[in-house]
Amino acid sequence: MQRHFDEELVQLKDKLFKMGLIVEEAIQKAVESLMKRDTKLAEEIIQGDQRINILEIEIDEFGHELIALRQPTAVDLRFITMALKINSDLERAGDQAVNIAENAVTLNREIPLKTHLEIPKMAELATKMLKDSLDSFVERDAVQAKAICEQDDELDDLKDRIYSDLQQAMKKQSIEVPQAVSLIMVAHNLERIGDLATNIAEDVIYVAKGIDIRHHITERRE
Amino acid sequence: MQRHFDEELVQLKDKLFKMGLIVEEAIQKAVESLMKRDTKLAEEIIQGDQRINILEIEIDEFGHELIALRQPTAVDLRFITMALKINSDLERAGDQAVNIAENAVTLNREIPLKTHLEIPKMAELATKMLKDSLDSFVERDAVQAKAICEQDDELDDLKDRIYSDLQQAMKKQSIEVPQAVSLIMVAHNLERIGDLATNIAEDVIYVAKGIDIRHHITERRE
């Protein structure tokens, strides 16, 4: 029974990693559709979101089944409820990829921009943070989780630089206002993905501390 | 034992309502601090977020305790895990109130703007949606939940109008670009609150459907 449950927890973890991979790919391709002005690719991302939504429901049902049938211990219960929360965060990161793709469709209709600023750099960092946050959850690695929270400041700095560059460009009228606003929204979407990764990482840190405290109380009681 | 558990579920619901009230107040006051150029009030909102974070942890712990100790049925389990998810969404809505307050601090430093557009209208609708989404969850009212999803379109329309008004104002140079971008971000923050309310409402609809299906299967089996 316990071995079977352990296998189910591994299954839950695997499903979550699969979800993570699909979402990371959606983010990368959404930014690619913007950089390469590939509207067909952008539309694929928008349509592909349905797959992410279905996977979210599947993982959600599986997690609830595990709690109801296996009556997990406090530590396993926390693992499963965190997996459910991460599942929901990944789905929302997928929504951000859709937002980026929608902005790409709009921007690709206009004349090409000279530069897309540091958006690819932001995208790379945001997807790395998301991947690392999942790893830190599975490995219960509070140190890695803490590093993610620090990377979030780096991501915010990149976003601030993009904002200020676009503001300058609008002032000098070297970019049309609607285009600049669309690019600001893309930077904002990438920042949101970083926030979702940070939410996950903060939970990992909190639980790591929480278990330590509980462990300490248990020891004193014995 | 069952009566005790029922009381605990009511307690969980009450705690969530308390959290909802505090967050709604934070959103309203954040917008007020912008409209009345009240930087002191904005700073109170920023500092008050700590209280919301502590309340989130308290509710999270309480929900986990209930699952671990009471081994709830499928329906009660779904109620508790949804409460945990809503708890996390409310905390994020509180973060949006902080973002609005931060933008208010920045904007209040500048010369007064002629108009703040339809931002108060957006704020009113977004907080109403959040309140209604909590009600629909507790009442398991899928009809009310559906209405919230429709209001989200209304909120998006308001945001689009604000965006386009600000874009026009930037073009005519009747507003400085950094100020316009700050106001765009406030509109975006309010839209995010509407999204969080919609997430809650969508879960209510999904669970209502899910329970119907399960109920139907149970009936067939009997």
Interface residues (C-beta under 8 A of the other chain):
Chain A: I57 H64 I67 A68 Q71 T73 A74 L77 R78 T81 L84 K85 S88 R92 Y163 Q167 M170 K171 V177 P178 V181 I184 M185 H188 N199 Y206
Chain B: I57 H64 I67 A68 Q71 T73 A74 L77 R78 T81 L84 K85 S88 R92 Y163 Q167 M170 K171 V177 P178 V181 I184 M185 H188 N199 Y206
